[in-house]
């Protein structure tokens, strides 16, 4: 079943006391293949290049996985596994208690969707952060949306049976994934559309993106916006969904991520990059970075 709807594979049963008792329920939604899967026993699975982006969202149990040269990682109910189209893929141990939502995304369609959102062309080869926090924030919202679509597969007259609704759900899942995961275009997607912003907020947004390394204070940003601090706080929350300082930290975090991805590990340390962009507490920085991008900053720096 997995070979027919997802990818060719080889499978080994690791637990001889429990027979393979697989249950695979799968639905296709345009460029997306979504499934509710379990094996009923501990298994080891090997794949070649997947040729598509893929996310495994455990609802219970654990999944130990690796791709390419990465060390094995663990996916669970708090952290999903995100796979790239290229790289030999192994599920080291899919344990018998692990029921997961498996989402296959056509690589070309995801890139085309990104181009529509950015209103410009993008080159192939985009890498998504390898782990996704599904315990909070946009990752949690996206995983809930996936679960909703999977639950609808048996509803004969439900949302998936209505072409207009199905198309909206497809777009929501593609957009949601691009907003929930870390990647090189994340900052562009997060940046509000300038024309829709009131003047004071736009002036501050432009200043932050122009010089995010500066040690801004809320009072200084209010001066740039030519408004009071209370107005600026309320304006930012209304139009960006966060405070001015949270927006500044978000932009800085994206700049660190970009610098680490492009840097030579022999020429740069994580601490140097973090300090350059205004992060002085490396422990809190590393925790926030992993929540945002699904991996530690040292992993980003050392990824070929």
PyMOL commands that set and color helices and strands:
alter all, ss='L'
color gray80, all
select helices_A, chain A and resi 2-5+107-118+137-154+159-161+163-180+186-190+194-196+199-210+218-225+229-240+244-262+270-276+282-293+297-302
alter helices_A, ss='H'
color red, helices_A
select strands_A, chain A and resi 10-13+23-29+32-38+43-47+52-60+63-67+73-75+79-83+89-94+99-106+131-133
alter strands_A, ss='S'
color yellow, strands_A
deselect
rebuild
show_as cartoon
